[in-house]
Amino acid sequence: MRIDIHTHAFHNKIADKAVHHLVDHYGINPVGTGKADDLIERLDRAGLDKAVVLAAATSPRQVVPANNWAIELKKTAPRFIPFGTLHPGYDRNGEELERLAANGIQGLKFHPDFQGFRMDDPAFYDLMELVDERFICMFHVGDDLPPDQNPSCPKKMAALRKTFPKPIMIAAHMGGLKQWEYAIKHLAGLDVYVDCSSVMDFVNDDLLERLVEAFTPDRILFGSDYPLYDADREIQRISRRLNMSEERLDAFLSRAGKIFG
């Protein structure tokens, strides 16, 4: 099964606002509308079977609505694998985890930069104590600030992995957006998957090859970061730059399927 491990799709009522928020933060003109039907069309063009759809509650009061959307997608959109979200400031995270599990949600997305906490906050560690091997955890890692100042970074991600060994963990953006040297230093060799979302525009061929060597192909998952990027275009870019054979490309696009069993 070919899977895009990193996408975002929003309820039609908020899709325009959510996409504008992404533009304001990243300064990237998105290719998509952020709506479910547009994402499905792009999966078809890219020859992908499913997409993991991610959301991160930017405040405690958004936890339940965000998870309601994930549960709705789980029930109505078979091409999607929706992830839920939690927040260190929410006081019923344990109950929310049980609700997500009862509704077949397999994963959680955390975005410290958007959610307003540091990845090494004690409150976030308290939250992670509640998370067990039932959930795959996807983390946004890295950004423009220096690693020690940024809410997330490869070093903090490595400490989190070592402290909480049970859940499968994915460090988005090849382990750290714009912090790839630190990702190689701190995350290579750990039991962490990475995805290639929002990477191709920012790394040269030498760095890309070093990242692949550091994490090894069996730990790298395909992710487009839709609506910022288009899956078909990103597949073409990375396969060309890494000179992938058809067999190697198929293995790359199918690797995430093994995580979900």
N, C-alpha and C positions, 0 to 999 in steps of 0.2 A: 504494500500500500504506500503510495507516494503522498507525503504530507508536507505542507508548509507549516512549520512549527511556530511561526511568529507573525500573526496578523491581528488587526483590530477592526471590528465592525460594530456600529452603534445603532441604537434605535433610530428610526427615521426622524423622530421629533428632535433629536439632539445631534444628529450626524454632522450637520453643517457647523454647528458651534464647536464640536469636538475636533473636527478637522482644522478649523481655524486656530484652535489652541495648539495643535501640533505644529502648524506653520509658525506661529509666534515663538514657540520655544526653539525649534530646530532650524528655522529659516530655510526650509525645503518646500518647494511647491509640490504638493501631493499629486500622484497620478490618478487617484481614485476618489470616489465620493464618500467612502467610509460606510456605505450601506451594504447590507447582506447580498442583495441581488447583483451588485457590481462585483463584489468579491467572488461570488460563485462563477460569474462569467470569466473572470480572470483565472480561476482554478481550471476551468475547462480549456482555455487557450493554452495554459501551461502544461496540460496533461497531468494534473494533480488530482488525487482522489478526495482529500480532506484538508482542512485548515484548522489549526488551533487558533481560537479567537480569545484575545486577552483584554482584560480591563483591570484598572487599579483604582480603588476608591481614594479620592484625594482628600477626603475627610471622613471621620467616623460615621457621620450620618449618611454617607453614600454607600456604605458597605451593603446594606440590605437591598437597595434598588439595583446596584451593580450585579449582585448575585441573583436577583430576580430575573434580570436580563439573561444571565448565563443559563439559568434553569429554563427559561423560555426557549432559548436557542437549542438546548439539549432536547427538548420535547418536539420542536417544530422544524429543525434544520439538520437533517442527517449528514450533510456534508461538513458540518462544523463539530469541532471538539472544544467546547467552551470551558475556560478556566474561571474559577471564582477569585475573590479577593478578600483580604482582611486588612485591618488597620490597628496599629498599636494603641490608638486612642479609643477604640471601640471596646465596650465593656462586656460584650457577649460573644467573643470570638469562639469560645468552645462550643456554644450552642449553634453558631453559624457553620462551624465545621461539620457538625452532625447533620445539619440541614442540607449542606452541599453533598455530603456523602450519600444521604438518603435519596437524593435526586440524581445520582449518577455522575456528579462532577468529579473529574479525576485530577484536577490540577489547580494551582493557585498562582496568581501573578502579583509580584511586588515591585514597585517602582519608587524607591526611597526619594528620588529627586522630585517627583510629582506629588508624592504622598506626604512630604513634609517631615520625614524623620531620617536619622542616620542609620546606616546598616549596622553600626556597632552600638546603637542605643540599647540600654538595659531593657527598656519596655519592648523593643522588638525581639530581643532574646526571650523575654517572657512569653511573647506570642508564639515564637517558634517552638517553645517547649510543648505547645499543644498540638503541633503538626507531626503526624506520624507517616509511616510508609504508604498509607493510602493515597497520598497526594504527591504529585509531581510539582516541584516548585520552580517557577521561572522568575529570574531576577534581572531587572535592568541594572547594568553595571557601567559606570563611567560617565563622563561628560566633560564640559569645558574647564571646570575648576581643577587645580592640582589634586592628585589623588587623596592626600591627607585632608584636604579641605572639602572635597566633594562628598555629598551624602552617601554615595556608593563608590566603591573602587575595588580593583582586583584583590588587594590585600585584605580588605574587610570581607570580601566574598570568600576568600580562602579560610579566614578565621571562622566564618559561619559554617562552612562545610566541615571543618574539623570538629566543631562543637556539636553539630547535629548530623550524625552519620546516617540516619534512617532514610529520609526522603531522597528520591532522585532529584538532583538539582541541575538546572540549566542556567549558565551565565550568558545573558544575551550579548550580542554585538562582539562576538569573538572574545568574550571574557572581559571587555571593558572599552566602551566607546571612547576613542581618542586617547586611550591609556594602554595601548597594546604591548608596549615594552614591559609595563608592570604586570600585565596579564601573563606574559610569557614567564616572568620572574616568579610570580606568586601562585599561579593556578596550574601551570603545566605539570602534569604528573599526578594531580589530584583526581579524586572520583567526581569529576564535574564534566558535564556536557557543555558545549558552547554552540551558539548558532551564528550564522553568517549575516544576519540582518543588519542593514544600515552600515555596511563595511566597505563595499566595493568603491564608493566614491572617495574614500579617505585613506586607503592604503595602496602603496605601490606594489609591484610584482614581487620584489624581494621580501618585503615585510609579509605579504600574503603567504608566500611559500614558507617563511619562517614560522608563521602562526600554524600552518597546517602541520609542519614538522613537529612543533612543540606540543600540540594537542593530539596529534595523530588522527588520521581520517575517521577512525571508528568513534571518535568523540565529537565530531563536528556535524551539526544538523543544518538542513536547509531552512532558512527563514527569509521572508521578503520584507517584512515590516510594512505591509499594506496598511493604510492607503498611501504611505509615503512612496513606496516603490511597487512595481509590477512584478509578479512572480516569474512570468515567462522571460521578461527582460533580465531579471537577476540570475535566472538559471543560465541563460546564454552567456552572460558576462563572466560568471565564476567558472563555468565549464570551459570557456575559451581561454581564460587566463591561466587555469591550471591544466590545460590540455587534457581534459578528461575523455576517456573512451566512453562509448555508450554503456558498457558494462559498469564502469566506475561511476558514471553519472546516475544510473539506475540505483546502484547501491547507496549513493549519497542521498538521493531523494526518498529512498525507502527506509532509511536508517531510523527515523523517528517512530516508524510503525512498530519496531521492536520494543520501544519503551512502553507502548500502550498495550502490548500483549495480543 
